[in-house]
Amino acid sequence: MADQKSNNALKILTGVLAVALVALGIYTIRFYNEEKENRAILEREKSIIEDELNELIVRYDEAIAENQGLDSQLMEARGRIMVLRDSVQDLEANYAVIARYRREVNELKRERERLFRVVDSLSSQNLRLASAIDSTNVVLQERTRMSDSLAQANRSLSTQVDRAAQLQVSNLLGEGVIERNSGRLVVNDRTRRIDKIRTCFTITPNALAEPGEKDLYVQVYNQDNNLVGDQIVVQHEGGPMVYSAATTVYYENEELDVCILANTLPENLTAGTYRVFLYHDTELIGVTDFDLR
């Protein structure tokens, strides 16, 4: 009777142990599968964090290349991201570590947004500055063009004023004359009789001309292109010039009649057409012709 009770108890205990072993096996399998699934989830989260960090590094590289003004701050931020990425690659993933790195990634993203807002602001300022510089350059070019035009106009006006200020003559006349003992001059066109060549003209009124003494010179050439007169050599800035006669008059911007006498030599007086050149200093102010027989 006692043996039968012992056998029944043993059977019950064996059954309980069997059930416990089955339950433990089921729990172990379920725990393993859950652990495996959790590990896969953590690895995926780790990979996502690495991708986000790599994307941040690329964005910073682009920003550094485009913005020299903030390159030190951007490079420092990028350096921190690279350190974090390397540590993520080396870590043994668990929920606590993944959560900490996720917080750091979010913080880095907020910092990136802040820096990039500054970068965008600087870029906008640079664009406005570049536009202002372009506008300034356009204005400077226009002012330079206007200045050049004004300078050219001033030079042209100055030239016109200089020309207008030159002495002007009218009634320019060349002729042969005989000088009487009394000093009276008689016009004659015969080469064998004349004593001098007279050049007469009128200096016209000119308010732009500078008043004062004016040096006037005459060149008289015969038909053989030989200079007739006293062969007066005058040194000018551009070099010497030879004249037939010269005189100095005082001009007061009013009409002034002037005559200049050039001495002659018989051998230079030949029949034909003579040409007279009238100069004020080195400026040619009149030309005329006359004939001698």
CORBEL-V87011 format. One line per field, one symbol per residue. ss: DSSP state (H for helix, E for strand, L for the rest). phi: phi as a letter, one per 40 degrees, with the letter a starting at -180 (. if undefined). burial: # if it has 9 or more other ideal C-beta (glycine too) atoms within 8 Angstrom, else .. Layout:
ss->???
phi->???
burial->???
//
This chain:
ss->LHHHHHHHHHHHHHHHHHHHHHHHHHHHHHHHHHHHHHHHHHHHHHHHHHHHHHHHHHHHHHHHHHLLLLHHHHHHHHHHHHHHHHHHHHLLLLHHHHHHHHHHHHHHHHHHHHHHHHHHHHHHHHHHHHHHHHHHHHHHHHHHHHHHHHHHHHHHHHHHHHHHHLLLEEEEEEEEEEELLLLLEEELLLLLLLLEEEEEEEELLLLLLLLEEEEEEEEEELLLLLEELLLEEEEELLEEEEELEEEEEEELLLLEEEEEEEELLHHHLLLEEEEEEEEELLEEEEEEEEEEL
phi->.cccccccccccccccccccccccccccccccccccccccccccccccccccccccccccdcccccbccbcccccccccccccccccccccccacccccccccccccccccccccccccccccccccccccccccccccccccccccccccccccccccccdcccccbbbfcabacbbccccgcbbcabcccbcbabbbbabcccaccccchcbcbbbbbbcccgccbhcfccbcbcchcbbbcaaabbbbbgbdacbbbbbcbbdcccbcicbbbbbbbfbccbabababbc
burial->......................................#..##.##..##.###.##.###.##..#..##..##.##.###.##..#..#.#...##..##.##..##.##..##.##..##.....................................#...###.#..#######......#..####..#.########..#..#....#########....###..#.#.#....######..#.#....#.#.###.#...###.#.#######....######.#.
//
